[in-house]
Amino acid sequence: MLAKINSACVPGIDACRVTVEVDIANGMPSFSIVGLPDTAIKESRDRIRSAIKNSGFDFPTKRITVNLAPADVKKEGAGFDLPIAVAILVATNTLQTEKYKDYIICGELSLNGEVKPIKGALPIALSFSKARRNKILIPFDNIQEAAIVKETDAYPAANLKEVADFLNGQVEIKPKKIDAARLFKKNSRCRLDFSDVKGQDHVKRGLEIAAAGSHNVLLIGPPGSGKSMLAKRLPTILSDMNIEESLETSKIHSVAGLLPPKKGLIAARPFRSPHHTISDCALTGGGTYPNPGEISLAHNGVLFLDELPEFKRNVLEVMRQPLEDQTITISRVAGTLTYPARFMLVAAMNPCPCGFFTDPKKECRCTPAQIQKYLSKISGPLLDRLDIHLEVPRLNYEQLTKRTETETSSQIKERVDRARGIQRQRYRKEGFLFNAFLESKELERYCQLGTEGQELLKMAILELGLSARAYDKVLKVARTIADLDAKGTLEACHISEAIGYRSLDRNLWV
């Protein structure tokens, strides 16, 4: 007998419908699966056999053929265990109903018939939310993320026996519904705040400008000066994610299997901080079957690279294209996938190999040649994509013990939101939103300078040694500073402050 069950797989971050076809015929007992399955699916034969037997059903001692259609799409993961088991029960007349035709069924089975969680439950629920079949049977542990989608009825599956009884009409399983707005508000809370940081007012100002214009930042300072502490608080002053951004980010984490349990939705902007020993594949994504990497997991958030010169050169260079295109395309034998990668890059580094070149208390023992070699580990093209360079000095005893009220993240965020609102209105017809993405033509249109500003910028290029690539960066940052001041034109004070954020271009150290 032939049975067909509707299921799904997730190549990339969008789900694809898969029809699980099972044919049971007379002949020598066998169990074969075709349709480009990966190793996890091929190994499901033993899991399914044990799960059916341990759930109290008879496993047919016949020739079983399973086809996963369409046959030209590579399938991976253990999410086809449950639909294959249900199809076998249908083919053997254990399930004598056609109720299963109304559902998309996904889930991994344990040997005792328990339904275990899968990756990509949220993309599956979103992809079928507006389809004719918008009912899904999903593992109980995935119900939080699937139930967020209003248009989809998500039914939690605990074990194979319960699923069979439900499809036979013997037990009732009610669809789970979650208030997405309430969950979004609950998960958007953050414990970190800029008021925790003592001193470093000029660094906070620089990060405020970076957040307002979506500029990439480089923090330079001795060990223990607070670079990591400041970077971790940057997401708290970025504009709140809307529900579309939240779902897009949550889909990526769901595919990677990193969606926090019982949360179902990522409402706070992600902050990813990979170790400097990371490979280029882990950073950008990939593997035998392409999976999202750190730059995609940081989508709509912040990617923090601490100890920047310690990263391998090839790892840093692969970020150049995603920083420009805001997407990353991964090509492997199994297929080519494109993941979103719109993030703010925040990098931190010491000023020299020993770390104490700018420290007033500790003597640096590095030679100028060693310092130059250390700084040259960061290539010019990558440095070109870091708009703001901030020097983070060590705090003295008075600054550490001084008790003064400092601005909270919410106070800074109010100014950032106003500046971003100005940019959205200005660039609503340009195809981008923030000053960091201005190109040469847009710079001429939106960053016009007065006589005093032109003279100041000319002096910076001629006397301070600013490079040609730094010219555009200064204009972009100055445009953001003007937006924070709610000024339509760039003034000399905006240019002057922007020049101060290009310390590496000014060759202050070597």
N, C-alpha and C positions, 0 to 999 in steps of 0.2 A: 504494500500500500504506500502511496505517496502523500506526504504532508508538507505544508509550507507555513513557515512562521516568519513574521516581520521582525527584523532586528536592525541594528545600525553599527557602523564603525566610524571612527573619527580620524580621517587623514588631515593633518593640519589642525585647525581650530574649528572647523565646520563638519557636521556629521553628514554621513552618506548612508542612504537606506540600503540594507542588505537583506535579501530573501534567503532564509535558511530552508533548503529543500532536503528532505530525508526520504529515501526509498528503502523499504525493507522487502527483500525477496528471498525465495528459497535458495539453498545452496550451502556451501561450506561457510561456517561462521566467520565473519570478518567485519571490520569496522574501518572504513576509509573516509577521509575528508579531503575534498578537492575544492578548488576555487581560490588559489594563491593564499593558503593559510601560512602563518608563521609557526615557529616551533611551539609556542605556548598553545596555539589552537590544536596542533597535531597531538600534543600531549594530553589534550582534554578528553581523549577517548577513555583513558583509565579513570579519570575523575568522574566522568558522566556515568560510566558503568557502575562504579561504587556508589555514587549518589542515588541512582535509581534503585539499586538493590537495598541500600540502607534506609530508603524512604518508604519501603514496604511494597515496591512494585516489582514486577517480573521483567528482567532484561531479556530481550529476544535473542535466541541463539540462532540467528539467521545472518544473511549477508546484508549489512547496513552500509548504505552509501549516502554521504552528506555532501551537498553542494552549496557553496556560498556564492550567491550571484549578486552583482555582476562578477564574472570570473576574472576580469582583467584589472580589478582593483585589489591591491595588496591589503590583506587583513592581518591585524595584529592584536595581541592581548587575549585575555581569558574571558572576555565579555560575551562570547558565543556559547559558553557552557549551558546556561539556562535555556536559551531558545532551542538548542540542539536536543536537550533532554525533553523539553516540552513537545518538540516535533516527533521524537521517538514514541512518547506516550500517546500522541494523536495517531501515529501510524499503526500502533498496536491496539487501537480502540480502547485504551485505558481512559482517554478523554473522549467522551461521546457528545461533544458539543462543538459549535463553531464560534463560540465566544472569543476564542483566541485570535480570530481574524481582526478584531477591533483594536488590538494592542501592538505596540512596539515593545519587544521583550529583550532585556539585556541583563546579564549578571554572570558572575563567576560562581562555580559550585565547589564546595569542600567535599570531602569523601563521605561525610554523614548527611549530605543534602542541604546544608546551610548555604544561603546565598550571600556571597561575600562582595564587598564594594569593588567598583571598576573605576577606571579613569575616563574622564570626558562625559560624565552624566549631564552636566549643564549644557554643553554644546548640543547634545542629543535632544534635550528638552526644548532648547531654543529652535533647533532646525525643524522640528516637527510641530511647533506651536501653532502654525497657521495652516497645516496640512489637514486633509480630511480625517486622517488617523492621528488624533492628538491625545491618545491615551497611551501611557507607557507604564510597563511593569519594571520597576527599577529596584536594585538592592536597598534594603532598609537604611544602611549607612549612607547612601547617596541621596536620600529623600530630601534633605535640607536644601541642597543646591537645585534639584530638579523641580521642587515645589514652588520655587520663586517665580517661575514663568506662569503668568496668569492664564494664558490660553491653553496650557497643557494640564491634563489631569494625571498626576503622578501617583501611582499605587505602590506602596512599599511591599517588597517581597522578602520574607524572612527565611523561608526554606522551600524546597521543591514540593514537599507534601502539601503545604499551605497553598502554593500556587496552583497545584493540580486541583485541589478541592475548590479553590476560588473559581477557576475556569469551568469546573463542573457544576458550579452553582450551589455547592454544599456549605461554603462559608462566605462571609462577606468581608471584603477589604475596602475601606473607604479611602478615597483619594485625599492626599495631604495637601493643605493649603497654608501658605505662609504669607504674612503681610510684608511685602518686599520693602516698602517705605520704612516700616518700623525696624526691620532688620538692618536696613541701610544706615539708619540713624544710630542704632546701637553699636554697629561695628565700626563706625567712623570715629569713635572716640580714641584719643591717643594720650598716653601718660606723659610723654616728653613735652618740654616747653622751653622756649628761649630764655625764659626768666631763670632757668637753672644755671645759665652760663654767666659767670662773673667776668666783668670787664669785656675786652675785645669788641668795643663798640664799633670800631671801623670795620671789623670783619662782619659783624651783624649787618651793618649798612651794605656791605658788598653782597652778602647773601640775599638781602632784601631786593637789591637791584637785579640779581640773577634770577630770583623767583618771579619778579615782575615781568621780565623780558624773556624768560625761558633760556637764559644764557648758561653755557657750560662754565664750570669754575675749577680753578686750581688753587689749593691751599698749600702754602709753603711755610714751614716753621720747624723748630726743634722738637724733639720728642717730649710729650707731656704738655704741650702748649694748648691742647684742646681742639685739634683739627677734627678728630673723629666725633667728638661730642657735638661740635657745631654742625657737621655734615648730617648727623642722625636727626637733627631738629629741622633741617631744611624742609622736609615734607609737611611740617606743621604750619608753614606759612604759605604754602601753595594753595591755590583755589581748590575748594572742595570738588571731588569728583561728582559728576552727574550720574544718573542711573545707567546711561548708555556706556559711559567710560567704565563704570564699575562692572557691568556685565562683560564687557570686552576683556578687561583684566582678569576677571574671575574665570572666563573660558580658558585662558592660557594656563592658569594655575590648575584648573580642573584637568586639562589634557596632560599636564605634567604630574598629576597626582599629588599636588602640593596645596590643594585647597584645605584650609584649616577645618578639622572636624567640628560638626555642629554649628558652623558659621554659615556656610552655604554661599556667602557673598563677601567679596573684598571691597570694603567701602572706603578705607583709608589708602592713600597713595602708597604704593609699595616702595620699600627701601631695600635694595639688594647690595650686599657687600661681599663679593667673592674674594677668596684668598689669592695672594699673588702667585701661587703655584698653579693656578687654573690653566687648563689647556684652551686653545682657540676653539675647539669643538664644543667644550662645555660653556664657553662664553657666548658664542654665537648660536649654538644649537647644532644638532646633527646626530650622528650615530648611524647604525645600520638602517634603522627606520628613523627618519628625521624627527627629533623632539625639540621643543623650545629650549633655548639657552638662557643665560642670565640676562642678556640684553632684552629678551622678549618678556621674561618674568618681571623686569623693571618697567614694562610698558605703562605709560601714564604716571610714572613715578620717578624715582632717583636711583641711578646706578653709581655706587661709591667705590672707587678704586683706591684703596689705601696703599701706601708705599709704591707709588706709581712706577718709579724706575726699576723696581724689582720684578715687575711683570716681564714675561718674555716678549721680545720685540715683535715676533709674528702675531702674538696675542693682541697686542695693542694696535697693530696695523689693520687687523680685520675689522676694527670698529669704525674705520674711516667712512666706509660706504653706508652703514646703518645710520651714522650720525647725520649724513646728508639726506638720505632717502626716507628715513624713519621706518624702514622695513628691512628684513633680512631674508634673502632667498637661499635656501639650502638644497643642494643637488646631491643626491646619492643614487646608488644603483636601484634602490627600492622606489625612488621617485623624487620629484622636485616639489618643495613646499615653500610657501612664503608666510612668514610670521610678522606681525606688527612689532615695531621696536622704536616707539616714540618715547624717549626718556631724556631726563637731564643728567648730564655726566658731571659728577663731582669727583675730582682727584685730589689726593694729598701726598705730599712728599717732604723729605728733609732737604735742607738747603745744600747738604754735602754728605759724603759717605758716613762720616761720624755723627752728623746731625747737629753740630753745635757752631756752625759758621756764623749764624746771626744771634747766638746766645750771648748776652752780656756777662754772664756769670761763669760759663765754662769755656775753656780755650779750645779752639778748633785746631787740630793737628794735620789737616788735609792741605796738600799743596794746590796751587791754582790749577795745575794740570789734572789732578785728581778730581777737583770740583768740576772742571770743564767736561771731563770724561763722564762723570756721573750725570750731569745735566743733559749731555748729548744722547743719553739713552732714550730720551723722549724725542721722537722725530719731529721735524718741522711741520709736516702735514697734520700730525695729530695736535701739536701745539697750536696750530692755526685754528683748530676747532674749539679751543679753550678761550672764551671771550674775556674772562676776568681772572686776574692773578691776584690772590690775596695773601699778604704776609701775616702770619699768626705768631706774634712774639710770646715768649714765656712771661707769665704774670709774676709780679713781685709779691712780697708778703702783704704789703698794704692793700693791694688790689684784691688779694684772696680773702682777706679778713674784713674788708670794708663792707658794711651793711647798708646798702642802698637799694631802693626799689628799681628794678629794671623792667623794660617793656616785656609784656607777655607775647606769645606767638599770635594770639588773637588780635592784639593791637597792631602788630606788624602786618598781619594778614589783611586787615581792613585796607591798608594803603596799597598792598599788592593787588587786591581785588579791584580797586578803583583803577589802577594803572592798566591791568589786563582788560578791563571793560573798555577803556579808551582805545586800546589796540584792536580789540575785536571789532569795534565800530569802524575804525579807520581802515582795516584790512578785510572787511567783510566781502569784498569783491575780488580780492587778490589771490585767493587759494591758500592762504596761510593765516595765522592768527597773531604771532608774536614777533617782536623786533629781531630776535635772534635769527629769523629766517629771511631777513631782507637781502635781496640781491642787488647788483650794481645799479640797475635801472630804478629800483624802488628807493635806493639810497639817495639818488639824485632828486627824486620827487619828494621824499618825506624827511630828508635830513639836510635841508638847506641851511647854510651858515651865514651869519652876519660878518661884517668886516673884522670885528674883534675876534670872533671865533676862528675865522680863516687864518688870521695872523698867529693865533695861539697854536693851531694845528700845524702850521708851516714851521714854526719854531721847534715844535716837538719832533718833527721829522728830520729837520736839518741839524739841530743841536743835541737832541737827546738820543738820536740814532734809532728812532722808531722805524721799523721795516714797512714796506709797502703793504704787506698782509695785515699789519696792525692798524693801518689807516681805516679800513672798513670796520674793524672791530671797535675802534674808538667811537666811530659814528653810531654804530648800533647801540653800544652801551650808553652813549650820551643821549640818544633818542629815548631810551628807557628812563634815564634820570629825569629828563624833561617831562615824561609822562607821569612820573611820581610827583613832580612839582605842578602837574596839570598845566604845563606850558606848551603852546602849539609850535613854537620855534626853538631851535637850539641856541642857547646862550653860552657866553664864554665860560661861565661857572660850570656848566654841564660838560663842556669839552675838557676843562681842567680836571674835573673829578674823574672822568673816563680815562684820561691819560695816566692818572695815578694808579689805575688798575692793570697796567701793562708792565709790571716790574721785570719780567724776563726779557721783554723786548728792549728795555732800556739798559740792559747789560749792567745791572747794579752790582753784581757779585764778581764777575770775572771779566 
